[in-house]
Amino acid sequence: MRAAPFSRALLLALVVGGIFPAPAHALLTFNDGHDQLFVTGNAGMVFDSNIFANSSAHSDTIYSGGAGLEYKRHAGIISADASAGLSTSRFDKFSSEDFSDPHFQGEFSANDERASADLTLQAARQSQADILAGVRALSWTYDAGFNTRYRVNDRYSIAGNLDYNRQDYIHTPTLVDLTGYSAGANLFYSINSARDFFAGYNFRLQETSRNRSFDEHTFNVGLDGKILPKLNGTVSAGYALLEPHGSSDHSTGSLTESVALTWNLSRRVKVTGDLSQYFSATSTNSSVDTTNASLIGTFAMNAKLSFNAGINGGHTRFLGTSGGGRRDTDFGWNAGVDYSITDNLKVSTSYTYYENWSTLSFSDFIRHTLSVTVSVRF
């Protein structure tokens, strides 16, 4: 009986896909094509072998569905994109974890030959496993960001950013709320038409709801654009200093690096790699130094069928007295298939393996996830 919401959602997605088999044009188009309105929907089923992400390894099957609206406007130098929707999930055994989460996001951009500006806003309620805490948590997340870039001349340009984020946990007193503010600036030097050198500084303040805060100063240099033939992205390295407040912990400094590269082997094959090291405050009222790396490959067999596979790993070092010397090392891999039945209707399936080795026995676990999703957009 608990599968009924999923069955109805799946039936709706299939019916919609059958009614609208034509190319995925907008449901509504107005103002000479500058404004478009889309309707989206999805239905899915997930088997999760460890829904709480801890050593207890409780498994469950989760049925989900969702619906939303997307609005796009592109006219002249100004563009706007916004979406809103609702996602619902029902657990087969752990019904107390059922949730219905709304979400909203918007992006507003302006560009001309000399300057650009981009404002992003997001708000969402999330229900998911907190891997560091080993519990499922319900929270509201809010994000806002402003990015701008100004071209001084043919060689030099200046970029700046302001960001705000907040995570409010609901009915989870063991976790602390997190608030972050950041501001930064970068100077870009155009080496050629395809590659820029940059250097910059970023300040970030992270606060917890239990009177702890962390100041972070980061200095970095790097390259942006075409790094090598067929290899595009950003490579940077620098130094970060973390200064804790509200405890007896000492300042911590570390070399940092950030690599995000895409290698287009051919029109069908693409490989994306990421490497990053960063400080962050956690929901357990501590701070961590995290290093993550991932490699993802995609192969488009044709316009309808594509395959993807990836591998990832990381190491997390818990800092200060509240960290208790904890160390976590994780490894995972995933594989998936996407098939477009029509331009409106797509079916996706994926498998993910994740293992976390921790000096805290409660957080030493293995997790398998297998999912099937049907999505529609028109």
N, C-alpha and C positions, 0 to 999 in steps of 0.2 A: 504493500500500500504506500510506502514511503517513496516509491519511485514515480508516483503519479504526477507530481509537479514537473519532473524531468520529462516524462512521456508527453505531457501536453506541450511543453516548450519545444521538444524535438519535433512534434507533429506540426506545430506552428511554423518552425523554421523550414521544414520540408514543403509545406503548403505554399509559403511565401516564395520559396525558391522556384516552385513550379508555376506560380502565377506570373512571376516576373523573370522569365528566362532570357530576356533581351539584355544587351550590354548595360553595365551598372551606371546609368546616368542618374542624376539627382532626382529625387521624388518630386521636388519643386525647384524651378529655376525662374528667377525674375530679375528685373532691372537690367535687361539686355544681356543676361547671362553672368552678370557680376556676382549675383547672390545665388547660393545653392543650399538646399536643405536635404539631408539624407536621414534615413531611418536604419538603425542597426539592430540586430538580434543575435543571440547565441544560445546554445544548449549544450550541455556536456556532462560527462561522467568521469570521475577520477577515483582510482584506487590508490590510497596513501598508506604505506606500511607503518608510518610513524607520525601520526597527526600532531603530536606534541613536541616532536624533535628532542627527545631525551632517551635515556637508557631503558625506560619502561616499554617502549615500542608498541604502543596501542595503534592498531590499524582500523581503517574504516573505508567505506565506499561513499563518495560524496556526489550528489546530483545537483547540477547547477543550471541556471538560466539567467538571461539578462536582456535588457532592451535599452535603447538610447536614441538620441537625436544628435546630429552633427550639422553645424552651420558654417559655411565658408563664404567669405567675401574677398574678392581680389579686384581692385579698381585703382589704376594709376600706381602711385607710390605707396599706397596704404592697403594692408590686407588684415583680415580678421578670421580666426578659426576658433570655434567654440563647440564643446560637446557636453552632454549631460546624460546620465543614465542611472539604472538601478541593477545591481547584481544580487542574485539570491542563490543560496546554497542550503541543501538539506543533507544531514548526516544520517546514514542508515542505522548506526548503533548509538553514537554519542549525540543524541538529539539536542542536548543542551548547548551544543556548539553551532546550531543553526543560525544563519544570519541573512540579513537583507541590507546591503550596503549601497548608498547613493554615492555618486561621484560627479564632479564638475571640473572642467579645465577650459582655459581660454588663452589665446595668444594673439597679440596685436602688434603689427610690425609696420614700420615706415622706412623706405629706402629711396635714396636718390644717388646721383653720381658721386657725392662727396661724403655723405653721412648715412648711418643706419641706426635704428633703435628698435628694441624688441622687449615687450612686456609680457610675462607669462604669469598666470594665476591658476592655482589648483586647490581643490578641497575634496576630500574623500574620507569615507569611513572604511576601515580595513579590519578584517578578521583573519589572522594568520599566525603561524608558529614563530615565536621569537627564539631563534637558534641559540643566542648567547644565554638567555634566561631559561630555556627549556620548558616553556609554557605557551599555550595559545593565548593571544591577547587581542582585545578589541580596542581600537583607537581611532581618533579623528586626526587626520594629517592636513596641514595647511602649508602651502608653498607659494612664494611670490618671488619673481626675479626680474631685474631690469638690466639689459645689456645694450651697450652703445659702442659705436666705432666711428671715428672721424679721420678722414684722410687729409693729412697736412699738406703733402705734395706727392709726387710720383713715387717717392722712396719711403716716406715715413707716414705712419698712422698710429693713432692712440685709441685704445679700447678700455672700457671700464665696466664694472659690474657691481650691482647691489642685490643681495639675496636675503630672504627671510624664510625660515621653516619652523614649524612647531608640530609636535606629536603629543596629543592628549590621550592618555590611557583611560579606559572606562571599565569600572568594576574589576580592576586588577591592582589592589593596593600594594603588592610587592614590587611593582614597577614604578619608575619615576617619569614624570613628564619631561620632555626635552624641548628647548627653544634655541634656535641658532640665528646669528646675524653674521653677514660677511660682506666685505667690500674689497675691491681690488682694481688694479690698473696694469696694463701691459703696453709697452712700446714695441711696435712692429717695424722692421726694416725689410723692404722688398729686395731680396737677392736677385730674383728674376720674376717673370710673369707667373711662374708656377710655384714659387717657394718663398716663404718669409722666415726671417729670424726674429725672435721676440725675447724680451726680458721683462720681468714684472714682480710685483709684490701683492700679497693678499693677506688681509686680516680677517680672522674669524673668532667670534665669541660664542661659546656654547654654555648654556645654563641648564641645570636640573631643578626640579621642584623641591629638592631637599638641600637647598642653599650651597650647592657646589657649582663652580663655573671654571671654564678653561679658556684662556686666551691662546690663540695660535697665530704665529707670524711665519709666513712662507715666502721665500725668495726663489725664483725659478728662471731658467733660460731654456730655449728650445727652438725647434723647427716646426713649421706648419705648412702643409701643402703636399707637393710631390716630393717624397723623400728619396725614392729611387724610381726608375721606370716601372710602371704598373703598381707601385707601392705608394699609397696616399694616406695621409693622416697627420697626427701630431706626436712629436717626441719631445719630452721636457725632463729636466733634472734640476734639483735645487736642494735647499735646506729648510727644515721646518723646526720651529721652537714652540713647545707647549708649556704654558705657565698655568699651573692649577691654583685655584683659590678656594678657601673654605675647608682646607685640610692641611696637614703637615707635609704633604708630598712636595718633592723638589721639582724644578723645571726639567724638562726632558727635550733633548734635541736629536734630530735624526736626518740623515740624507733621504731625500724623497725622489721618486721618479714617476712619470706618467707616460704611458705609451698606448696609443690607440691607432692602429694601422689596418688598412684594407688592401689586400693583394688580389687584383682582378686577373686571374690566370687566363680567363677567356670570357666570352659573353655568357657562358653557362656556369662557370665555376668561380666562386669568390671565397676568400679566406679572410677572416677578421680576427685580429689579436689585440688583447688588452693586458696591460701591466700597470699596477698602481700601488702606491704606498701612502698611507694617510693616518692621521690621528682622528679619533672621534669619541664623543661621550656616548655612554650606553644607558639602556633602560634599567640597568642594575646599579646606577649611581656611581659608576667608575669611568675610566677612560682606557682606550685601547690603541695600540699601534698595529695596524693591519696591513698585510701585503697580500694582494690578490693577482692572479694571472688566469687568462682564459684564451682559448683558441676555438673558433667556430668556423665551420665550412658549410657552404651551401652549393647544391648542384641542381640546376634547373634542367630537367630532361626535356621538357617542352613547355608550352604556354600554360598547361594545366597541372603538370606534375612536377614537384620539386622535393628534394631530400635535404636534410640538414643533420649535422652531428657536431658535437663539441666536447671539449675537455677543460676542466678548470681545477684550480687548487689555491690554497691560501694558508697563511699563518697569522694568528692573532695573539698578541702579547698584552696581557692585562697589566696596567701600570699602577704604581703606588701601593699603599698599604691596603686599600679596599680591594685591589686586584688579587691579593693573596698569592702572588707568584703564579697564577693560572696561565697556562699556555694551551692554545687550541690549534690543531692542524687539520685542514679539511681537503678532501679530494672528491671530484665528481665527474661524471660523463653523461651525455644525453644524446638521443637520436630521435628524429621525427620525420614525418611525411606529411606534405600538404597537397591536397588535390582539389582543384576548382571544378566542380560539377558544371556550373555556369559562371558567367561573370559576376553573378549575384551571390552564388552559394558555394561555400568552401567547407571541406572536411579536413580536420587536422588530427593527427595522432602522435603521441610522443611518449618516450620513456626516459626517466631520469634516475640515476644512481648517485647517492650522496653519502659520504662517510666522514664523520668527525671524530678525531682522536683528541681527547682532552685530559689534562691532569686532574680535572674534576670528574669523578666517575659518573655522576648524574648526566653529564653532557657528552658522554662517550657513546655514540650510537651510529646505526646504519639506517638509511631511509631509501625506499623504492617508491617511485611515483609513476603510474601509468594513466594516461588521460586520452579521451576522445572528445573532440569538440566540433560542433556544426555551427557555422556562422553565416549570417546573411547581411547584405548591405545594399540598399537601393534608394 
